[in-house]
């Protein structure tokens, strides 16, 4: 079985840190891509289907956060969904090819 190395942090602190950081990182992961797409207006290297999958994943995290009553998951998921939806709209606006 996998065990973590001993740390000076209390046993509940490390999981709490990870539980806080994971939604935050998930929330900001697409900001650079959104910025680049807004400034260059180029979406040739974006995969629309990957964006749809990411949106679906974030929707599932929001639902999970709702079911376990975790506000940080819900808020981070909603922000991620908004960024992802923005990228999908920009993709449809700037694309020069068909989706299929």
Z-matrix of the N, CA and C atoms (Angstrom, degrees):
N
C 1 1.446
C 2 1.520 1 109.24
N 3 1.315 2 115.65 1 147.33
C 4 1.456 3 122.31 2 -179.08
C 5 1.521 4 109.93 3 -80.86
N 6 1.333 5 116.68 4 132.07
C 7 1.462 6 121.06 5 175.80
C 8 1.514 7 109.48 6 -127.51
N 9 1.300 8 115.42 7 146.20
C 10 1.457 9 120.90 8 177.80
C 11 1.515 10 110.26 9 -82.58
N 12 1.331 11 117.07 10 148.95
C 13 1.463 12 118.89 11 175.72
C 14 1.526 13 110.76 12 -65.28
N 15 1.302 14 115.98 13 154.95
C 16 1.464 15 121.10 14 -179.81
C 17 1.523 16 110.06 15 -65.85
N 18 1.321 17 115.91 16 138.64
C 19 1.462 18 121.30 17 176.84
C 20 1.517 19 108.69 18 -128.87
N 21 1.320 20 114.66 19 166.80
C 22 1.459 21 118.57 20 178.08
C 23 1.524 22 111.74 21 -85.91
N 24 1.341 23 117.27 22 -2.99
C 25 1.461 24 120.95 23 179.22
C 26 1.524 25 110.20 24 -80.10
N 27 1.308 26 117.16 25 147.25
C 28 1.470 27 118.85 26 173.66
C 29 1.525 28 110.20 27 -60.08
N 30 1.309 29 116.70 28 153.59
C 31 1.462 30 121.69 29 -174.98
C 32 1.518 31 112.89 30 -59.02
N 33 1.303 32 118.28 31 -28.62
C 34 1.459 33 120.18 32 -178.85
C 35 1.522 34 113.09 33 -88.04
N 36 1.309 35 118.22 34 -13.33
C 37 1.459 36 120.64 35 -176.34
C 38 1.523 37 112.21 36 -73.71
N 39 1.322 38 118.63 37 -46.61
C 40 1.460 39 121.56 38 -177.78
C 41 1.527 40 111.63 39 -61.08
N 42 1.325 41 120.02 40 -47.94
C 43 1.467 42 118.17 41 175.88
C 44 1.526 43 113.01 42 -60.68
N 45 1.315 44 117.20 43 -35.00
C 46 1.466 45 120.27 44 178.47
C 47 1.530 46 110.70 45 -66.58
N 48 1.326 47 116.56 46 -39.37
C 49 1.466 48 120.21 47 178.07
C 50 1.517 49 110.17 48 -64.81
N 51 1.319 50 116.57 49 -46.69
C 52 1.465 51 120.79 50 179.14
C 53 1.525 52 110.25 51 -62.59
N 54 1.319 53 116.99 52 -42.50
C 55 1.465 54 121.13 53 -179.58
C 56 1.527 55 111.75 54 -64.88
N 57 1.310 56 117.78 55 -25.58
C 58 1.458 57 121.43 56 177.36
C 59 1.522 58 111.41 57 -85.45
N 60 1.327 59 116.81 58 -41.94
C 61 1.463 60 120.82 59 -177.32
C 62 1.526 61 113.43 60 -70.94
N 63 1.318 62 117.91 61 -37.38
C 64 1.462 63 120.76 62 -176.21
C 65 1.533 64 112.24 63 -57.58
N 66 1.327 65 119.87 64 -50.45
C 67 1.468 66 118.35 65 177.83
C 68 1.523 67 113.44 66 -65.05
N 69 1.329 68 117.04 67 -33.38
C 70 1.464 69 120.03 68 179.51
C 71 1.525 70 110.37 69 -65.76
N 72 1.323 71 116.85 70 -47.03
C 73 1.466 72 120.58 71 178.97
C 74 1.523 73 109.94 72 -63.76
N 75 1.323 74 116.80 73 -42.15
C 76 1.459 75 120.80 74 177.32
C 77 1.527 76 110.74 75 -59.76
N 78 1.308 77 115.43 76 -36.57
C 79 1.452 78 121.52 77 -177.66
C 80 1.528 79 112.15 78 -67.70
N 81 1.305 80 118.10 79 -37.92
C 82 1.469 81 121.34 80 -174.55
C 83 1.528 82 113.80 81 -98.39
N 84 1.312 83 117.70 82 -0.55
C 85 1.460 84 119.58 83 -173.84
C 86 1.528 85 114.04 84 -61.96
N 87 1.310 86 119.12 85 -30.40
C 88 1.460 87 121.11 86 -177.69
C 89 1.526 88 113.64 87 -99.20
N 90 1.328 89 118.32 88 -0.62
C 91 1.466 90 120.10 89 179.11
C 92 1.536 91 112.50 90 -58.00
N 93 1.343 92 119.47 91 -45.33
C 94 1.471 93 118.00 92 178.61
C 95 1.531 94 112.96 93 -60.32
N 96 1.330 95 116.58 94 -38.92
C 97 1.462 96 119.73 95 179.24
C 98 1.521 97 110.94 96 -67.91
N 99 1.319 98 116.98 97 -39.85
C 100 1.462 99 120.94 98 177.94
C 101 1.529 100 109.97 99 -63.22
N 102 1.328 101 117.32 100 -44.13
C 103 1.468 102 121.25 101 178.50
C 104 1.526 103 111.18 102 -60.88
N 105 1.334 104 116.17 103 -46.08
C 106 1.466 105 120.29 104 -179.30
C 107 1.527 106 110.91 105 -63.82
N 108 1.317 107 116.61 106 -41.34
C 109 1.459 108 120.02 107 179.58
C 110 1.522 109 111.14 108 -65.86
N 111 1.319 110 117.13 109 -40.49
C 112 1.464 111 120.20 110 178.51
C 113 1.524 112 112.18 111 -65.90
N 114 1.330 113 117.20 112 -37.49
C 115 1.468 114 119.46 113 -176.29
C 116 1.529 115 112.71 114 -82.36
N 117 1.324 116 117.81 115 -35.00
C 118 1.469 117 119.77 116 -177.35
C 119 1.519 118 113.09 117 -95.70
N 120 1.320 119 116.99 118 -22.06
C 121 1.466 120 122.48 119 -175.32
C 122 1.523 121 112.47 120 57.97
N 123 1.322 122 115.14 121 31.19
C 124 1.469 123 120.77 122 178.51
C 125 1.521 124 109.18 123 -119.23
N 126 1.312 125 115.07 124 132.57
C 127 1.466 126 120.90 125 -178.93
C 128 1.522 127 111.43 126 -128.95
N 129 1.317 128 116.76 127 15.96
C 130 1.463 129 120.68 128 -175.67
C 131 1.521 130 113.19 129 -58.48
N 132 1.311 131 117.68 130 -32.68
C 133 1.465 132 120.67 131 -176.91
C 134 1.530 133 113.65 132 -94.73
N 135 1.320 134 117.24 133 1.82
C 136 1.461 135 120.14 134 177.82
C 137 1.530 136 110.18 135 -87.55
N 138 1.293 137 115.70 136 143.86
C 139 1.456 138 121.54 137 174.01
C 140 1.518 139 108.36 138 -102.44
N 141 1.324 140 115.90 139 116.18
C 142 1.452 141 120.11 140 -179.89
C 143 1.520 142 110.65 141 -61.95
N 144 1.323 143 116.39 142 -39.01
C 145 1.466 144 119.86 143 -178.67
C 146 1.533 145 111.91 144 -67.54
N 147 1.319 146 117.36 145 -33.61
C 148 1.470 147 119.82 146 174.18
C 149 1.519 148 110.54 147 -65.02
N 150 1.322 149 116.62 148 -39.34
C 151 1.459 150 120.30 149 177.32
C 152 1.525 151 111.05 150 -64.10
N 153 1.319 152 116.59 151 -39.00
C 154 1.474 153 120.50 152 177.58
C 155 1.530 154 109.94 153 -64.47
N 156 1.336 155 116.59 154 -42.19
C 157 1.465 156 120.11 155 178.74
C 158 1.527 157 111.26 156 -64.48
N 159 1.321 158 117.38 157 -42.03
C 160 1.461 159 120.80 158 177.26
C 161 1.528 160 111.03 159 -63.45
N 162 1.318 161 116.54 160 -40.45
C 163 1.460 162 120.41 161 177.85
C 164 1.529 163 110.30 162 -61.95
N 165 1.320 164 115.94 163 -43.61
C 166 1.464 165 120.74 164 178.70
C 167 1.526 166 110.91 165 -63.25
N 168 1.321 167 116.58 166 -42.18
C 169 1.461 168 120.71 167 177.82
C 170 1.525 169 110.75 168 -60.54
N 171 1.327 170 116.42 169 -45.29
C 172 1.466 171 119.94 170 179.42
C 173 1.519 172 111.65 171 -65.05
N 174 1.322 173 117.41 172 -36.98
C 175 1.460 174 120.45 173 176.17
C 176 1.533 175 110.55 174 -61.51
N 177 1.325 176 116.01 175 -42.16
C 178 1.462 177 119.90 176 178.25
C 179 1.528 178 111.30 177 -64.36
N 180 1.339 179 118.14 178 -38.08
C 181 1.463 180 120.78 179 176.92
C 182 1.527 181 111.31 180 -65.78
N 183 1.326 182 116.45 181 -38.30
C 184 1.471 183 119.66 182 176.87
C 185 1.521 184 109.59 183 -62.74
N 186 1.318 185 116.81 184 -45.48
C 187 1.466 186 120.03 185 178.29
C 188 1.526 187 111.46 186 -61.84
N 189 1.323 188 116.28 187 -42.24
C 190 1.466 189 120.26 188 177.70
C 191 1.532 190 110.07 189 -61.38
N 192 1.331 191 116.55 190 -44.69
C 193 1.464 192 120.58 191 177.67
C 194 1.514 193 111.97 192 -60.40
N 195 1.317 194 115.78 193 -37.50
C 196 1.464 195 119.91 194 177.40
C 197 1.529 196 110.87 195 -65.53
N 198 1.330 197 115.66 196 -45.94
C 199 1.466 198 119.80 197 -177.40
C 200 1.523 199 113.07 198 -65.07
N 201 1.338 200 116.79 199 -33.65
C 202 1.466 201 118.97 200 179.62
C 203 1.531 202 111.87 201 -99.29
N 204 1.331 203 115.92 202 5.54
C 205 1.458 204 121.76 203 177.20
C 206 1.534 205 112.32 204 59.87
N 207 1.341 206 115.87 205 49.61
C 208 1.463 207 122.27 206 -179.53
C 209 1.530 208 108.71 207 -113.37
N 210 1.310 209 116.02 208 101.80
C 211 1.460 210 121.55 209 -175.86
C 212 1.527 211 112.54 210 -62.87
N 213 1.337 212 117.89 211 -35.64
C 214 1.468 213 119.35 212 -179.22
C 215 1.525 214 111.34 213 -64.07
N 216 1.315 215 118.20 214 -38.95
C 217 1.468 216 121.03 215 176.63
C 218 1.525 217 111.03 216 -66.20
N 219 1.307 218 116.23 217 -40.50
C 220 1.465 219 120.04 218 -178.74
C 221 1.523 220 110.83 219 -65.58
N 222 1.323 221 116.93 220 -48.97
C 223 1.465 222 120.89 221 -177.63
C 224 1.528 223 111.00 222 -65.20
N 225 1.324 224 116.99 223 -47.16
C 226 1.470 225 119.97 224 179.68
C 227 1.520 226 110.83 225 -62.73
N 228 1.315 227 116.50 226 -40.41
C 229 1.458 228 119.73 227 178.83
C 230 1.513 229 112.40 228 -64.79
N 231 1.326 230 116.98 229 -40.85
C 232 1.463 231 120.19 230 178.54
C 233 1.521 232 111.96 231 -65.86
N 234 1.329 233 116.54 232 -40.24
C 235 1.471 234 119.70 233 177.34
C 236 1.524 235 109.73 234 -65.08
N 237 1.321 236 117.02 235 -44.06
C 238 1.466 237 120.78 236 178.18
C 239 1.524 238 111.32 237 -61.50
N 240 1.330 239 116.03 238 -40.24
C 241 1.464 240 119.60 239 178.02
C 242 1.527 241 111.00 240 -63.74
N 243 1.322 242 117.41 241 -38.52
C 244 1.466 243 121.00 242 179.60
C 245 1.530 244 110.89 243 -65.48
N 246 1.330 245 116.36 244 -43.42
C 247 1.470 246 120.04 245 178.22
C 248 1.521 247 109.80 246 -64.78
N 249 1.321 248 115.61 247 -44.41
C 250 1.454 249 120.66 248 -179.79
C 251 1.527 250 111.23 249 -63.44
N 252 1.310 251 116.72 250 -43.80
C 253 1.460 252 120.91 251 177.69
C 254 1.530 253 110.47 252 -62.60
N 255 1.319 254 117.15 253 -38.56
C 256 1.470 255 121.20 254 176.51
C 257 1.524 256 110.53 255 -60.19
N 258 1.322 257 116.08 256 -43.75
C 259 1.469 258 119.43 257 178.37
C 260 1.526 259 111.47 258 -64.61
N 261 1.317 260 117.18 259 -38.62
C 262 1.470 261 119.56 260 178.39
C 263 1.532 262 110.78 261 -64.73
N 264 1.332 263 116.99 262 -41.57
C 265 1.465 264 120.51 263 178.16
C 266 1.529 265 110.14 264 -64.21
N 267 1.330 266 117.08 265 -44.17
C 268 1.467 267 120.22 266 177.95
C 269 1.518 268 111.41 267 -63.33
N 270 1.335 269 115.86 268 -38.11
C 271 1.461 270 119.26 269 177.48
C 272 1.529 271 110.09 270 -59.52
N 273 1.324 272 116.06 271 -48.58
C 274 1.467 273 119.74 272 -179.34
C 275 1.525 274 111.62 273 -65.41
N 276 1.318 275 116.37 274 -31.69
C 277 1.468 276 120.21 275 -179.56
C 278 1.531 277 112.18 276 -75.00
N 279 1.326 278 117.33 277 -40.43
C 280 1.459 279 120.97 278 -172.71
C 281 1.530 280 114.39 279 -99.78
N 282 1.311 281 118.14 280 -6.58
C 283 1.463 282 118.83 281 -175.54
C 284 1.520 283 111.07 282 -71.53
N 285 1.328 284 113.72 283 148.14
C 286 1.462 285 120.79 284 178.91
C 287 1.520 286 111.27 285 -112.47
N 288 1.316 287 115.57 286 8.49
C 289 1.470 288 119.41 287 -178.96
C 290 1.519 289 109.12 288 -133.42
N 291 1.301 290 114.63 289 168.47
C 292 1.465 291 119.04 290 179.31
C 293 1.510 292 109.20 291 -82.75
N 294 1.324 293 116.48 292 160.55
C 295 1.454 294 121.22 293 -178.74
C 296 1.520 295 112.64 294 -73.36
N 297 1.300 296 118.05 295 -32.83
C 298 1.467 297 120.37 296 -175.76
C 299 1.498 298 112.23 297 -90.63
